[in-house]
Amino acid sequence: MSGRTFDPARPERMDVPQPVSRELEKDLANLATLNRVFGSHALVLGHLRRRLLRGRTWRILDLATGGGDIPRAIASWASRRAIDVAIDAVDQQASTLEIARRLSATFDNITFHRGDIRDFGDGQKWDVVLCSLALHHFSEEDAVRILRRCAALAQHHALVADLRRCAAGTLGVDLLTSVWMREPMTVADARTSVRRAFSFDEFAALADSAGWRGFGHARKFCFRQALWLDR
C-alpha cells in the first residue's frame, strides 16, 4: 500500500470558498447517498444505539457536518425511539451551511454554526461529540489537534470515523466514480480523499499522539474505520 498523499496547497474542491451552486448541491447530495449506502450513517447510529437512553436530552456536537445528513439521520432515528436530542452542527464553509440549513429546515433540534473545528467550542461540553469523514482533509498535525478538541469537548462519548486508506479502497473509489457518481466535483474529491486517508495504524497513532487513552478502534464496513472514547 502506498503512503498517504496530502498537499495542503491543493485542497479538495468542496473545501474551496465558493458560492452556492448546483454543482456543490449535487456533490453534497452524492455524499449523503454515499454515507447512507456505504455505512457512515449505520456506523454513527449503531454507536449511539448502545449509548443513548430515554429520559433526558442528549446534547450532540457534529464537527465538519457538511450538508448535515448525519445530524438529520440522528434526529430522525432519535424521534422514532422517543429519545430527545439537541444537535449542534459545525462547518467552516458558508455555502455548505446554507445548503445544510435549507435541507434541515423541518428539524427544529438541529442548530448550525460556522466555525473552524480545530478550535470550536472553547469552554463548552457536549454529551456526545462526532466527527465523520473529516480528518483526511487535514495535515497530521491538525488531525491530532482535532482529536484533542473532540476529547476536550466530550462529556461522555466521542466518535471519530473516517476512510481507511488501503489498495482495495482506492480501487473501489476509482471504479465507483467511473461507473456511477461521475459529477466532476464528486469524482475529483472522492479520488483525492481515499488517497489522503490514514491507514489503520496511522489512525491509531493519531489518537495516541492526541493523548487519547483507553480508546476503541475498529475497521468498519466498506473501507472505513472508527475511533471512540467512553467516559
N, C-alpha and C positions, 0 to 999 in steps of 0.2 A: 504494500500500500504506500502510495506517495505521501509526502509530507503536506502539511497544511499550506494552502495558498492564500495569503492575506496581504493586500496592499491598501493601506488607509487612504492613499491618494485616488483610489478607484472605487468609490462607494457603489453599493447596489443602486439600481435605478430608483427604487422606491424610497431610498434614503436621501435623494437629492431634493432640496426645496423646490416645489412646483405647485402650480395651481391645480384645483380640482379639474379632472379631465375624464373623458370616457375611458382612456387607457388606464388611468390609475384606478378608477372604479372597477373595471374588469379585472385588473390584477388582484385587487383586494377580494373580489368575488371568487376568483380562482383559488386564492389562498384559503378562504373559508371552506371551499369544496375539498381541497387537499387535506385540510385539518380534520374535516368530518370523515372523509373516506379512508385516510391513511393513519388515523389513530390519535391525533392530538387531542380531540375532544374526549375520546374514550379514556385516554391516559389521565387527563385532568379530572374528569367526573369519577373515574374509578378511585382516584386518590381521595377525593372529597367524600365519596360514599362511605368510606371507612372511618371518617373523622367528624363529619358534621352531623349533629343530632338536633332534634326538635327542641323547643323550649327556650330558645334565646335567639338573638340576632347576631349573625356572624359577619364581621367586617372583613372584607376580602379586597386585596390590592392586586391588580393585574398590571404588571410592568411591561412596556412595549406592546401595547394592546393591538396595534394595527387597526384593522377595520372593526374591532370589537366583537368578533364572532365567538371568542371564548367566553367573555362575560355574558353574552346573550345565551349561550349554551348552558352556563351555570345557572343563570336566573330562571330559565325555562325548567331545567331539571329540579331546582330547589322548589319552585312553585308546585310542581306535580307531587312533591313529597312533603308539602307544608313545612318547609324549612325556610326561615327568614334569613335573607342575606342582604347586605348593603355593599355594593361593589364600587370601588374607585378604580378607574382605568386610565392609564397614563401613556402618552405617546409624545414624541418631540415634533412630529410633522403636523402643521396646522391643517393642511388639506386632507390628510388622512383622518384627522379627528373630525373634521367637518362631515366627511362621509360616514364615519362611525356613529356620530350623533344622529344623523338622519336615519340610518339603519336601525338605530336603537330607540327611536322616539317613543315606542309603546312600553318601554321598560323604565318605570319610574324609580327603580332601585339601582340603576347604573348611572354613575356620575363620571364624566370625562374631564381629564386635566391635561394641559400641555406642560411637559416638563422633561428634563434630562434624567433618565433612570439611574444615571451614575450618582446623582446627589439629591434625588427627590425624597421628600418626606421627613426632613430633619425634625427630630423631637416627637415623632408620631409612632404609633404602633397599630398594626392590624392583626386580627386573629390568624389570617392566612395570607401569605404573600406568594404570588405566582409570577413566573417569568417563562414564557414559552417561545421557542424558536427565535431567540434574540441574541444569545451570546456569540454566535458565529458572525454577527455584524461588527464585532469589536475586536480590538487587539487583545492579546493575552493579559496584558496589564489591566486594561479596562474590564475585561471579563472577571478578573479576580475582584476588582473594585465593586462590580455589580453584585457578585456573590456575597461580599461583605455587607453590602447595603441590604440585600434580601434578608440576611440573618439578623441584622440590626433592627429591621422594621417588623419582623415576625414575632408576635407574642406567643404563638403556639406552633404553627406549621409553616414551612417554606417548601415550595416545589419549583425546581428549575428544570425545564425539559428542552431538548434541542435535537437537531440532527446528529447522527453518528457517522463520522467520515470512515468510509470503507470502500473498497473497489466495487463491490456489488451495488452499493447505494449510488455511487457515481454513475455506473452503467444504467441503473434503473431510472434515474432522473433524466439522463440524456435520452433514453428511449421514450419516457413519458412525454417529454417536451418535443419529441419528434413526431409522435403519432396522435397526441390528444391536445394538451394545452399549448397551443402554438402562437399565442399572442407574444409580440416581441419583448415586452417588459417581463412577462412571466418566464419566458424561455431564458432570457439573459440572467435574471435574478436567481432562478432555480438552479441553473448550472453553476453560477458563482457560489451560491450558498452551500451546496454539497461539497464543494472544494475548500470552502472556508471553515467548514465544520471541524470540531475537535474529535479526535479519536476517543475511544472508550477510556483508555489510560490517561490521555491528556485531560479529559473532563474531570476525572477523579483528582488529578494533580492540581487542577484549578481550585477545587474545593479545599484541598489540603492547604494550599497557599493562602486561601481566604480565611483560614482559621476555623473551618467547619470541623466539628468533632462529633463522632457517633452518627455520621450521616449515612443514609442509604443511597445506593447507586445501582442501577439495573439497565440492561438493554431492553428496549421496548419494540413493539411492532413496527415493521417497515423502516428499519434503519434509524430509529430514534433511540434516545436514552434519557434518563431522568436522574436527578439528584434530589434528595429531600432531607429535611430536618424536622423532628418532632420533639417538642419540649413538654 
